[in-house]
Amino acid sequence: HRCSDVLEDDTLVDKVTDSKAVSDDISEKKKVAAVTEANIDTARESYRPVAYRTAVLFFCIVELTNIDPMYQYSLQWFQKLFVIAVELSPKSEDFNERLEILKSYFTEALYQSICRGLFEKDKTLFSFALCCRILKGDNNMDDGELRFLLVGPTSDMVENGPPVPEEWVGKPRWNEILTLATLPAFKGFDDFFVSNLADFKRIYDSVEAQKEPIPGHWADTLTSMQKLCFIRAMRIDCLQSAVITFISEQIGQQFVEPPTFDIAKSFADSVNTTPLVFILSPGTDPVADVIAFADKLNMAKRFESISLGQGQGPKATKLIESAQGSGGWVLLSNCHLMESWMSTLEALVEQLNPENMQASFRLWLTSMPAKSFPVQVLQNGVKMTNEPPSGLRANLLRSYSAITDDSFKESNKPEIFRTLLFGFCFFHAVVQDRRKFGPIGWNIAYRFTPEDIQVCRQQLMLFVNQYELVPYKVLNFLGAKINYGGRVTDDKDKLLISTILKTYICPESVAMQEGYKYSSSGLYYAPAGETVEEIVTYIRGMPLFPMPEAFGLHENCNITCAQDEAIALVTGMQSMVSLGGGGGDGGSADDVMDEAAASIQERLPTPFPLDQCETKFPTLYDESMNTVVKQECLRYNKLLWGMGASLKDFRKAIKGLIVMTGELEAAGKSLFVNEVPELWTKKGPLSLKPLSSWYLDILARCKFFQMWFDLGKSPPCFWISGIFFPQAFFTGAMQNYARKFNEEIDLLSYRQIMLDQIEDAPKEVTEPPDNGVIIYGIFLEGCRFDNQSHMLQDSKPKELFTDLPPLHFLPVKNRVIEAKDYRCPCYKVVSRKGTLLTTGHSTNFVLYIEIKTDKSVDKWIKAGVAAFLALKY
């Protein structure tokens, strides 16, 4: 064995040398890689503004599901859209310019794409949410101002604050202005307002208040957002228009001009694995649009459609499977009617594999908004809406697009047929367009369809041809009670629809021709044209935005309608934009909620001692009011106990002392946005008031019953608004009379006497009447009661609600109703809609009040005149 010198081993030396070279090479490459990595990081970092903007936008569209269950979007769908935007957006050598192009191009592409799948009513809401999210993302929005804009006052500052400066300002508006003055930018605004009332009255009276300059230096110092806050406080009915101007100023005019329905654009956004979903609204049927589009793309021969319903599932599955192989189109209509099959549809869409099917395959779906519709299909599908035209003019044009001159010739009395057909078409437009006015238009918003007018048209032809004299009574009955009335469930709405129809289908309209006017303006009548074209020319000449008088309503309804739209917008925004704590002191959301809970807890009234109630008000045969007061005290006690317990638990949970349950968390969110928590609404009286007003109302109600309790007997007059279950109160008063005079209660009914000489009932009425009861606290909408003429008269401009004088309800035996009096329905709250309880009482409707009038009763029915025990503020 020979020892060799390691240093003389050439092979080993070469290996060491080589490894040294490799090691140096790796070190060099590592340095280069580090530089490259740093460069990539720098390049990637430089795109962060775009990434941040897209993240802001994604979280904005995710919140849309709070508005409607059909508004669902997935991250994959969002990423696909972003990739397309990167490819299609204009290029630029200047890097900063390229970033701006990417941001603006993608924002607009997303807006266009989402808008195609939104209902009209939600498009402004989405634009505003997008705008606010972008501004918040760029730190250009103050949380306190946004919170005021969306929530408004969260406490009553008028009660212990400065008095309302003038009658036209009113308590709700003054409370808004006092709250506005707590924002840092509006410091001292309340004092300035009081010393410049005449200038602010100009804005109050203006038709377009949002365009009026704000008095004094405020016009120059306030930002656009702060001006929105002012409009909210001063004239909320102009807020929607002001918001549209704000959006176009901040992010561009293109974001307030939603794209029109375009099936080709939506089709271009789809591939064979993405279903195309039509979200339906009443009166739309996109099947014809899809068939026409299939024809245009030469797909008509490979197009199959099926309307879903019982037993149609297997057929639909076969159609989808065969069309994948042939590259055809399949349309499944009315998915909402087949909830049980929706899981199968979800599985079919999930299994769509682009490798196993033709590129031309498409799956089209139509559905009304439904929670059962598969979320995954919605998230990855291309959504579209195509609503029927709204408005009087558009509705009439739509009805006449289905009528030809030949149909006029089929009638043997063409002149009569044309006049009455126009009457039916006008009626069809009126009953649909009244929906936009909310509860004063219809108690329940019914969904009338083009088929309703079609049936009326066929019946009209039949009866005009077969009878010598036109059977107006039959036409009115069929139209109002069957063809349209079949959908109408509320008895007040049934009376309304009959009254509306007889305005247009009557002998006078045929006899007087164009001389018979449908409304007081004289703009609307049945034109004497002999051809469809002549009639359409007249329709095109109608005002684009008709005044409420066209529907028989008072001009104030425009304000009500605009206010409701603005409130819907800010309420929708609360779920679209995360609200910070806001407020001048910058408190967190938890602080705001705890403060709200504490302020309510401090003033919570003591529950009524029920044992003492039993002693003071024993159950007596001749005094039913004792039973009423005990039941009322028990109802308010249940509410007060519930409020006390939940406030205590919520304040502990917010400090982390006990577990925050789902119920308590929901209650906290409600406190934050000045809404009444659901925990309390279940136990409390029916109310539409925001939390701050609702709580003051509860305090006033408890005070009224405390007065009754302290008195130990029935008071001389009753605040009817404070009674939880007014129907029981009226029954109790009737029972007292029946037992006093030994009468059958079924033969008794109330005669109401207006006590319009009394201004302040609690102070002026010191003794109860011999029989019956005196009540006060009722409001009137749609008209006013005139104390001089002692009758109903038209409302004054901008007076949406007026007080009704105190009333003496006097039971009378076998009373005959005066036909000339208006039977005014009285409800608990202004929503009017209610449900029937097992007791036979409505949750909202209380009773009819008969009021004197020297005008036709039909006028007040069409004007939607009603009385209420409580308002929204």
ZAVO-782176 format. One record per residue (C-alpha): z, y, x; residue number from 1; residue in three letters. Coordinates in steps of 0.5 Angstrom, whole numbers. Each point is the difference from the previous one (the first is absolute). Layout:
BEGIN
Z,Y,X,NUM,ala
...
This chain:
BEGIN
0,0,0,1,his
-2,7,3,2,arg
3,6,-2,3,cys
-5,6,-1,4,ser
1,7,0,5,asp
-1,3,-7,6,val
-3,7,3,7,leu
-5,-4,3,8,glu
-3,-3,-6,9,asp
-6,4,-2,10,asp
-1,-3,-7,11,thr
7,3,-2,12,leu
-1,6,4,13,val
-6,1,-4,14,asp
3,-2,-7,15,lys
6,6,2,16,val
-5,5,1,17,thr
-4,-2,-6,18,asp
6,1,-5,19,ser
2,6,4,20,lys
-7,3,-2,21,ala
1,-3,-7,22,val
7,3,-1,23,ser
-3,7,2,24,asp
-6,-1,-5,25,asp
5,-1,-5,26,ile
5,6,2,27,ser
-7,4,0,28,glu
-2,-2,-7,29,lys
7,1,-3,30,lys
0,7,2,31,lys
-7,1,-3,32,val
3,-4,-6,33,ala
6,4,-1,34,ala
-5,7,1,35,val
-4,-4,-6,36,thr
6,-1,-4,37,glu
2,7,1,38,ala
-7,3,-2,39,asn
0,-5,-6,40,ile
7,2,-2,41,asp
-2,7,1,42,thr
-6,-1,-4,43,ala
3,-4,-6,44,arg
6,5,0,45,glu
-5,6,-1,46,ser
-2,-3,-6,47,tyr
7,0,-3,48,arg
-1,6,-5,49,pro
-6,-4,-3,50,val
5,-6,-1,51,ala
6,4,-2,52,tyr
-5,3,-6,53,arg
-2,-7,-2,54,thr
7,-2,0,55,ala
2,6,-5,56,val
-6,-2,-4,57,leu
1,-7,-1,58,phe
7,1,-2,59,phe
-2,5,-5,60,cys
-5,-5,-3,61,ile
5,-6,0,62,val
5,5,-5,63,glu
-6,0,-5,64,leu
2,-7,-3,65,thr
6,4,-3,66,asn
-5,4,-4,67,ile
-4,-6,-3,68,asp
1,-7,2,69,pro
-8,-1,1,70,met
1,5,6,71,tyr
1,-5,5,72,gln
-3,1,7,73,tyr
1,-5,6,74,ser
0,2,8,75,leu
-6,-5,1,76,gln
-4,4,-5,77,trp
2,7,3,78,phe
-1,-3,7,79,gln
-8,-2,-2,80,lys
0,7,-3,81,leu
2,3,6,82,phe
-5,-4,5,83,val
-6,3,-5,84,ile
3,7,1,85,ala
0,-1,8,86,val
-7,-2,0,87,glu
-3,4,-5,88,leu
3,7,2,89,ser
-4,5,4,90,pro
1,-1,7,91,lys
2,6,5,92,ser
1,1,7,93,glu
6,4,0,94,asp
6,-4,-1,95,phe
4,4,-4,96,asn
-6,1,-5,97,glu
-1,-7,0,98,arg
8,-1,-2,99,leu
-1,5,-6,100,glu
-6,-3,-2,101,ile
3,-7,-1,102,leu
6,3,-3,103,lys
-4,4,-5,104,ser
-5,-5,-1,105,tyr
4,-6,-2,106,phe
5,4,-4,107,thr
-6,2,-5,108,glu
-3,-7,0,109,ala
7,-3,-2,110,leu
0,6,-5,111,tyr
-7,-2,-3,112,gln
2,-7,0,113,ser
6,0,-3,114,ile
-2,5,-5,115,cys
-5,-5,-3,116,arg
5,-4,-2,117,gly
5,5,-3,118,leu
0,2,-7,119,phe
-1,7,-2,120,glu
7,2,-1,121,lys
2,-2,7,122,asp
-5,3,4,123,lys
3,7,1,124,thr
7,-4,1,125,leu
-3,-4,6,126,phe
-3,6,3,127,ser
6,4,0,128,phe
4,-6,3,129,ala
-5,-1,5,130,leu
0,8,2,131,cys
8,0,0,132,cys
0,-6,4,133,arg
-5,3,5,134,ile
4,6,0,135,leu
7,-3,1,136,lys
-3,-5,6,137,gly
-2,7,3,138,asp
7,3,-1,139,asn
-3,5,-4,140,asn
4,-1,-6,141,met
7,2,-2,142,asp
4,-6,-3,143,asp
4,5,-4,144,gly
-6,4,-3,145,glu
-3,-7,-2,146,leu
6,-3,-3,147,arg
1,7,-5,148,phe
-8,-1,-1,149,leu
1,-7,-3,150,leu
7,0,-2,151,val
2,7,-3,152,gly
7,2,-1,153,pro
5,-5,1,154,thr
6,4,-3,155,ser
1,5,-6,156,asp
1,6,4,157,met
-1,5,-6,158,val
7,-3,-3,159,glu
4,3,5,160,asn
-5,5,3,161,gly
-4,6,-2,162,pro
-2,1,-7,163,pro
-7,-1,-2,164,val
-3,7,1,165,pro
-5,1,-6,166,glu
-1,-5,-6,167,glu
-7,-2,2,168,trp
2,-3,7,169,val
4,-5,-4,170,gly
6,-4,3,171,lys
-4,-6,3,172,pro
-5,5,4,173,arg
6,4,2,174,trp
3,-6,3,175,asn
-6,-2,4,176,glu
0,7,3,177,ile
7,0,2,178,leu
-1,-7,3,179,thr
-6,3,4,180,leu
4,6,2,181,ala
5,-6,4,182,thr
-6,-1,5,183,leu
0,3,6,184,pro
-7,3,-1,185,ala
2,3,-7,186,phe
7,3,2,187,lys
1,6,-4,188,gly
-6,-2,-5,189,phe
5,0,-6,190,asp
2,7,1,191,asp
-7,3,1,192,phe
-2,-4,-6,193,phe
5,4,-5,194,val
-2,6,3,195,ser
-8,-1,-1,196,asn
0,-3,-7,197,leu
-6,4,-2,198,ala
-4,-3,6,199,asp
2,-7,-1,200,phe
-1,1,-8,201,lys
-8,1,2,202,arg
0,-7,4,203,ile
4,-3,-6,204,tyr
-6,3,-5,205,asp
-6,-2,4,206,ser
-5,-5,-2,207,val
0,-2,8,208,glu
6,1,3,209,ala
-1,-4,6,210,gln
-5,6,2,211,lys
4,6,-1,212,glu
3,3,6,213,pro
8,-1,1,214,ile
3,7,-1,215,pro
3,4,6,216,gly
0,-3,7,217,his
0,-7,-2,218,trp
-7,0,-1,219,ala
-1,0,8,220,asp
6,-3,2,221,thr
0,-7,-4,222,leu
-4,-6,3,223,thr
-5,-4,-5,224,ser
5,-5,-1,225,met
6,5,-2,226,gln
-5,3,-5,227,lys
-1,-7,-3,228,leu
8,0,-1,229,cys
-1,7,-3,230,phe
-5,-2,-5,231,ile
4,-6,-2,232,arg
6,4,-1,233,ala
-4,6,-4,234,met
-5,-4,-3,235,arg
0,-7,0,236,ile
-6,-1,-4,237,asp
-5,3,5,238,cys
3,-4,6,239,leu
-6,-6,-1,240,gln
-5,6,1,241,ser
4,3,6,242,ala
1,-7,3,243,val
-8,-1,0,244,ile
-1,7,4,245,thr
6,-2,5,246,phe
-3,-7,2,247,ile
-7,3,1,248,ser
3,6,4,249,glu
4,-5,4,250,gln
-5,-6,1,251,ile
-6,2,-3,252,gly
-4,1,-6,253,gln
-3,-7,1,254,gln
7,-3,-2,255,phe
0,3,-7,256,val
-7,-2,-2,257,glu
1,-8,-1,258,pro
-7,-4,0,259,pro
-3,-2,-6,260,thr
-1,-7,-2,261,phe
-5,-3,4,262,asp
-1,-8,0,263,ile
-5,0,6,264,ala
5,3,5,265,lys
6,-5,-2,266,ser
-5,-5,1,267,phe
-2,2,7,268,ala
8,0,1,269,asp
0,-7,-1,270,ser
-2,-7,3,271,val
-1,-7,-3,272,asn
8,-1,1,273,thr
2,6,-4,274,thr
1,0,-7,275,pro
-2,6,-4,276,leu
5,2,-5,277,val
-1,5,-6,278,phe
6,3,-2,279,ile
-1,1,-8,280,leu
2,5,-4,281,ser
0,1,-8,282,pro
-7,1,-2,283,gly
-4,-3,6,284,thr
-4,-6,1,285,asp
-3,0,7,286,pro
-4,-7,-1,287,val
-6,4,-2,288,ala
0,4,6,289,asp
1,-6,5,290,val
-6,-3,-4,291,ile
-5,6,1,292,ala
3,0,7,293,phe
-2,-8,1,294,ala
-7,2,-3,295,asp
-1,6,5,296,lys
2,-5,6,297,leu
-5,-6,-3,298,asn
7,-4,-1,299,met
-1,-1,-8,300,ala
-3,-7,1,301,lys
6,-2,4,302,arg
5,4,-4,303,phe
6,-4,-4,304,glu
5,3,-5,305,ser
6,-2,-4,306,ile
5,3,-4,307,ser
7,-3,2,308,leu
4,-3,-5,309,gly
3,-7,-3,310,gln
-3,-6,3,311,gly
-5,4,5,312,gln
3,-1,6,313,gly
-4,-6,2,314,pro
-6,3,-2,315,lys
1,6,5,316,ala
2,-5,6,317,thr
-6,-3,-1,318,lys
-4,6,0,319,leu
3,3,6,320,ile
-1,-7,4,321,glu
-7,0,-2,322,ser
-2,7,1,323,ala
3,0,8,324,gln
-6,-5,1,325,gly
-5,3,-3,326,ser
2,7,2,327,gly
1,3,-7,328,gly
5,5,-4,329,trp
5,-2,-4,330,val
4,5,-5,331,leu
6,-2,-3,332,leu
2,4,-6,333,ser
7,2,-3,334,asn
4,-4,6,335,cys
7,3,-4,336,his
-1,-4,-6,337,leu
1,-6,4,338,met
6,0,4,339,glu
1,-7,1,340,ser
-7,-1,4,341,trp
2,6,5,342,met
3,-5,5,343,ser
-6,-4,0,344,thr
-4,6,1,345,leu
4,2,6,346,glu
-1,-6,3,347,ala
-8,0,-1,348,leu
0,7,3,349,val
4,-3,6,350,glu
-4,-5,2,351,gln
-7,4,0,352,leu
-2,-2,7,353,asn
-6,4,2,354,pro
-3,-6,4,355,glu
-1,-4,-6,356,asn
-3,5,-5,357,met
-6,4,0,358,gln
0,7,2,359,ala
-2,3,-7,360,ser
6,-3,-4,361,phe
4,5,-3,362,arg
6,-1,-5,363,leu
1,5,-5,364,trp
6,1,-4,365,leu
3,4,-6,366,thr
7,1,-2,367,ser
4,5,-4,368,met
6,2,4,369,pro
5,-6,0,370,ala
6,-2,5,371,lys
-3,-8,-1,372,ser
-6,2,4,373,phe
0,-3,7,374,pro
2,5,5,375,val
-4,-3,6,376,gln
-6,1,-4,377,val
1,7,-1,378,leu
2,1,7,379,gln
-6,-2,3,380,asn
-5,1,-6,381,gly
-4,6,-1,382,val
3,4,-6,383,lys
-4,4,-5,384,met
2,4,-6,385,thr
-5,3,-5,386,asn
3,4,-6,387,glu
-3,2,-6,388,pro
-2,8,0,389,pro
6,4,-3,390,ser
0,6,-4,391,gly
-3,2,-7,392,leu
-7,1,2,393,arg
-1,-6,5,394,ala
3,-4,-6,395,asn
-5,2,-5,396,leu
-6,0,5,397,leu
2,-8,2,398,arg
0,-1,-8,399,ser
-7,3,-1,400,tyr
-3,-4,6,401,ser
1,-6,-4,402,ala
-4,3,-6,403,ile
-7,1,-1,404,thr
-4,4,-5,405,asp
-2,-7,-3,406,asp
7,-1,-3,407,ser
-1,6,-4,408,phe
-6,-2,-3,409,lys
3,-7,-2,410,glu
5,5,-5,411,ser
-3,2,-7,412,asn
4,6,0,413,lys
-1,2,8,414,pro
3,7,-1,415,glu
7,-3,-3,416,ile
0,-5,5,417,phe
-2,4,6,418,arg
6,5,-2,419,thr
5,-5,-1,420,leu
-2,-4,6,421,leu
1,6,4,422,phe
7,1,-3,423,gly
2,-8,2,424,phe
-2,2,7,425,cys
4,6,0,426,phe
6,-4,-2,427,phe
-1,-5,5,428,his
0,5,5,429,ala
6,4,-3,430,val
4,-6,0,431,val
-1,-2,7,432,gln
1,7,3,433,asp
6,1,-4,434,arg
3,-5,5,435,arg
0,5,6,436,lys
5,5,-4,437,phe
6,-6,0,438,gly
5,-1,-5,439,pro
-3,6,-4,440,ile
-7,-3,0,441,gly
3,-7,-2,442,trp
6,-3,-1,443,asn
-3,-6,4,444,ile
-6,0,4,445,ala
-5,-5,-3,446,tyr
-6,-2,3,447,arg
-6,1,-4,448,phe
-7,-3,2,449,thr
-7,1,-1,450,pro
0,-6,-5,451,glu
4,4,-5,452,asp
-5,5,-1,453,ile
-6,-5,0,454,gln
4,-4,-6,455,val
1,7,-4,456,cys
-8,2,1,457,arg
-2,-7,-3,458,gln
5,1,-6,459,gln
-3,7,-1,460,leu
-7,-2,0,461,met
2,-6,-5,462,leu
4,5,-5,463,phe
-5,6,0,464,val
-6,-5,-1,465,asn
3,-4,-6,466,gln
4,6,-4,467,tyr
-3,5,-3,468,glu
7,5,1,469,leu
3,-1,7,470,val
6,-4,-1,471,pro
4,5,5,472,tyr
7,-4,-2,473,lys
-3,-6,2,474,val
-3,2,7,475,leu
7,4,1,476,asn
4,-6,-1,477,phe
-4,-5,4,478,leu
-1,5,6,479,gly
8,2,0,480,ala
3,-6,-3,481,lys
-4,-6,3,482,ile
-5,2,6,483,asn
4,4,3,484,tyr
7,0,-3,485,gly
0,-8,1,486,gly
2,2,7,487,arg
5,6,-2,488,val
7,-3,-1,489,thr
5,6,-1,490,asp
0,3,-7,491,asp
0,7,2,492,lys
-7,-1,4,493,asp
-2,-4,-6,494,lys
1,6,-4,495,leu
-3,5,5,496,leu
-7,-5,1,497,ile
-1,0,-7,498,ser
1,8,0,499,thr
-5,1,6,500,ile
-5,-4,-3,501,leu
0,3,-7,502,lys
-2,7,3,503,thr
-7,-3,2,504,tyr
-1,-5,-5,505,ile
0,4,-6,506,cys
-5,3,-6,507,pro
1,7,3,508,glu
-3,-2,7,509,ser
-6,-3,-4,510,val
-1,6,-5,511,ala
1,6,5,512,met
-4,-3,6,513,gln
1,5,6,514,glu
5,4,-4,515,gly
5,-5,0,516,tyr
4,1,6,517,lys
4,-5,3,518,tyr
5,4,3,519,ser
3,8,0,520,ser
-5,2,6,521,ser
-6,-2,-4,522,gly
-3,-3,6,523,leu
0,-7,-3,524,tyr
-4,-2,-6,525,tyr
-5,-5,-1,526,ala
-7,3,2,527,pro
-6,-1,-5,528,ala
-5,-3,6,529,gly
-4,-5,-3,530,glu
-1,-4,7,531,thr
5,-3,5,532,val
-3,5,5,533,glu
2,6,-4,534,glu
7,-2,-1,535,ile
1,-2,7,536,val
-3,7,2,537,thr
6,3,-5,538,tyr
5,-4,3,539,ile
-2,2,7,540,arg
1,7,-2,541,gly
8,-2,-2,542,met
5,3,5,543,pro
1,-5,6,544,leu
8,1,-1,545,phe
1,1,-7,546,pro
6,4,-3,547,met
6,-4,-3,548,pro
-2,3,-7,549,glu
-6,-5,0,550,ala
5,-5,-1,551,phe
4,3,-5,552,gly
5,2,5,553,leu
4,6,2,554,his
-3,4,7,555,glu
7,-1,3,556,asn
-2,-8,0,557,cys
-4,2,7,558,asn
6,2,3,559,ile
4,-6,-2,560,thr
-6,-4,2,561,cys
0,3,7,562,ala
8,0,1,563,gln
-1,-8,-1,564,asp
-5,0,5,565,glu
4,3,5,566,ala
6,-4,-1,567,ile
-4,-6,0,568,ala
-3,2,7,569,leu
7,2,3,570,val
3,-6,-3,571,thr
-5,-5,3,572,gly
0,4,7,573,met
8,-2,0,574,gln
-2,-7,1,575,ser
-6,2,5,576,met
3,4,5,577,val
7,-1,3,578,ser
4,5,-2,579,leu
5,3,6,580,gly
7,2,-2,581,gly
-3,7,0,582,gly
5,6,-2,583,gly
2,6,5,584,gly
5,-3,4,585,asp
-4,-6,1,586,gly
4,-6,-3,587,gly
-2,-7,1,588,ser
-2,-4,-7,589,ala
6,-3,0,590,asp
4,6,0,591,asp
-4,3,-6,592,val
1,-6,-4,593,met
8,0,2,594,asp
0,7,-2,595,glu
-3,-1,-7,596,ala
4,-6,-1,597,ala
6,4,2,598,ala
-2,6,-5,599,ser
0,-4,-6,600,ile
6,-4,2,601,gln
4,6,0,602,glu
-2,2,-7,603,arg
0,-6,-3,604,leu
4,0,-7,605,pro
6,-4,-2,606,thr
-2,-6,-5,607,pro
2,1,-7,608,phe
7,-4,-1,609,pro
-3,-5,-5,610,leu
7,-2,-3,611,asp
2,8,-2,612,gln
-7,0,-3,613,cys
2,-6,-4,614,glu
6,4,-2,615,thr
-3,7,-2,616,lys
-7,-3,-3,617,phe
2,-6,-4,618,pro
-5,-4,-4,619,thr
0,3,-7,620,leu
-4,-2,-6,621,tyr
-1,8,-1,622,asp
-2,2,7,623,glu
-5,-3,3,624,ser
0,5,6,625,met
6,-3,3,626,asn
-4,-7,1,627,thr
-6,5,3,628,val
5,4,5,629,val
3,-7,3,630,lys
-6,-3,1,631,gln
-3,6,4,632,glu
6,0,4,633,cys
0,-7,2,634,leu
-8,1,2,635,arg
2,6,4,636,tyr
6,-4,3,637,asn
-5,-5,2,638,lys
-4,5,4,639,leu
6,3,3,640,leu
3,-6,3,641,trp
-7,-3,2,642,gly
-1,7,4,643,met
7,0,3,644,gly
-1,-7,3,645,ala
-7,1,2,646,ser
2,7,4,647,leu
6,-3,3,648,lys
-4,-6,3,649,asp
-6,4,2,650,phe
4,4,4,651,arg
4,-5,3,652,lys
-7,-4,2,653,ala
-3,6,3,654,ile
6,1,5,655,lys
-1,-8,1,656,gly
7,-2,-3,657,leu
-3,-5,-5,658,ile
-7,-3,0,659,val
-6,4,-3,660,met
-3,-4,-6,661,thr
-7,1,-3,662,gly
3,4,-6,663,glu
4,4,4,664,leu
-6,2,5,665,glu
-4,1,-6,666,ala
5,5,-3,667,ala
0,4,7,668,gly
-7,1,0,669,lys
0,3,-7,670,ser
6,4,2,671,leu
-5,3,6,672,phe
-6,2,-4,673,val
5,2,-6,674,asn
-2,-5,-5,675,glu
5,-4,-4,676,val
2,-7,3,677,pro
-2,-6,-5,678,glu
7,-2,1,679,leu
2,6,-5,680,trp
-6,0,-4,681,thr
1,-7,-3,682,lys
7,3,-2,683,lys
-2,7,-2,684,gly
-3,3,-6,685,pro
-8,1,0,686,leu
-2,6,5,687,ser
-6,2,4,688,leu
4,6,4,689,lys
1,0,7,690,pro
7,-2,3,691,leu
2,7,1,692,ser
-1,2,-7,693,ser
2,-7,-3,694,trp
7,0,3,695,tyr
1,7,-3,696,leu
-3,-3,-7,697,asp
5,-6,1,698,ile
6,5,1,699,leu
-2,4,-6,700,ala
0,-6,-4,701,arg
7,-2,2,702,cys
2,7,-1,703,lys
-2,0,-7,704,phe
3,-7,-2,705,phe
7,2,4,706,gln
0,6,-5,707,met
-1,-5,-6,708,trp
5,-4,3,709,phe
5,6,1,710,asp
-1,2,-7,711,leu
1,-7,-3,712,gly
-5,1,-6,713,lys
-7,2,0,714,ser
-2,6,2,715,pro
-3,6,-5,716,pro
-7,-1,4,717,cys
-3,-6,4,718,phe
-4,1,7,719,trp
-5,-5,-2,720,ile
-3,0,7,721,ser
7,-3,3,722,gly
0,-6,-5,723,ile
-2,-7,4,724,phe
-2,-3,-7,725,phe
-2,5,-5,726,pro
-3,-5,-5,727,gln
7,-2,-1,728,ala
3,7,0,729,phe
-5,1,-6,730,phe
1,-6,-4,731,thr
8,1,1,732,gly
-1,7,-3,733,ala
-4,-3,-6,734,met
5,-6,-1,735,gln
5,6,-1,736,asn
-4,3,-5,737,tyr
-1,-7,-4,738,ala
7,-2,0,739,arg
3,7,-2,740,lys
-5,0,-6,741,phe
0,-7,-1,742,asn
-8,0,1,743,glu
-5,-6,2,744,glu
-1,2,7,745,ile
-7,-3,0,746,asp
-2,6,-6,747,leu
2,5,5,748,leu
-4,4,5,749,ser
1,7,4,750,tyr
-2,6,-2,751,arg
0,5,6,752,gln
2,7,-1,753,ile
-2,5,6,754,met
6,5,1,755,leu
-5,5,4,756,asp
6,5,-1,757,gln
4,-3,5,758,ile
-1,1,7,759,glu
6,-3,4,760,asp
2,-6,-5,761,ala
7,-2,4,762,pro
2,7,0,763,lys
-2,2,-7,764,glu
1,-7,-4,765,val
8,0,-1,766,thr
0,-4,-6,767,glu
-4,-7,-2,768,pro
-4,0,-6,769,pro
2,-3,-6,770,asp
-5,-6,0,771,asn
-5,-2,6,772,gly
1,2,7,773,val
-3,7,4,774,ile
-3,-2,7,775,ile
-3,4,6,776,tyr
-3,-1,6,777,gly
-8,-2,-2,778,ile
-6,2,4,779,phe
-7,1,-3,780,leu
-7,-1,4,781,glu
-7,2,-3,782,gly
2,6,-4,783,cys
7,4,-1,784,arg
4,1,-6,785,phe
0,8,-3,786,asp
7,2,-2,787,asn
-4,6,-4,788,gln
-5,-4,-4,789,ser
5,-6,0,790,his
-6,-5,2,791,met
-4,-3,5,792,leu
-5,5,4,793,gln
-4,-1,7,794,asp
3,0,6,795,ser
1,6,5,796,lys
-4,0,6,797,pro
4,-4,6,798,lys
5,-2,-5,799,glu
0,-7,0,800,leu
6,-2,-3,801,phe
4,4,-5,802,thr
7,-1,-3,803,asp
0,-2,-8,804,leu
6,4,-4,805,pro
6,-4,-2,806,pro
-1,-5,-6,807,leu
4,-2,-6,808,his
-2,-8,-1,809,phe
2,-1,-7,810,leu
0,-7,-4,811,pro
-4,1,-6,812,val
-1,-6,-6,813,lys
-7,-2,-1,814,asn
-3,6,4,815,arg
-8,2,-1,816,val
-3,2,6,817,ile
-3,6,0,818,glu
-8,-1,2,819,ala
-1,7,3,820,lys
6,-1,5,821,asp
-2,-3,7,822,tyr
4,-6,1,823,arg
2,1,8,824,cys
1,-6,4,825,pro
7,1,4,826,cys
1,-4,6,827,tyr
5,0,5,828,lys
-4,1,6,829,val
-7,3,1,830,val
-4,-6,2,831,ser
0,-2,-7,832,arg
-2,-7,1,833,lys
6,-5,-2,834,gly
1,-7,-1,835,thr
3,-3,-6,836,leu
7,-3,0,837,leu
3,-6,-3,838,thr
4,5,-5,839,thr
-7,2,-2,840,gly
1,7,3,841,his
-5,3,5,842,ser
3,1,8,843,thr
-3,7,-1,844,asn
-2,2,-7,845,phe
6,3,-4,846,val
-2,2,-7,847,leu
-5,5,-4,848,tyr
2,7,-1,849,ile
-4,4,-5,850,glu
-2,7,1,851,ile
-3,5,-4,852,lys
-7,2,2,853,thr
-5,5,-4,854,asp
-6,-4,4,855,lys
-3,-6,-1,856,ser
4,-6,3,857,val
-6,-3,3,858,asp
0,6,5,859,lys
7,-2,3,860,trp
-1,-8,0,861,ile
-6,2,4,862,lys
4,5,4,863,ala
5,-6,2,864,gly
6,4,-3,865,val
6,-4,1,866,ala
8,2,1,867,ala
4,-3,6,868,phe
7,0,1,869,leu
-1,1,8,870,ala
-5,2,5,871,leu
-2,-2,7,872,lys
5,6,3,873,tyr
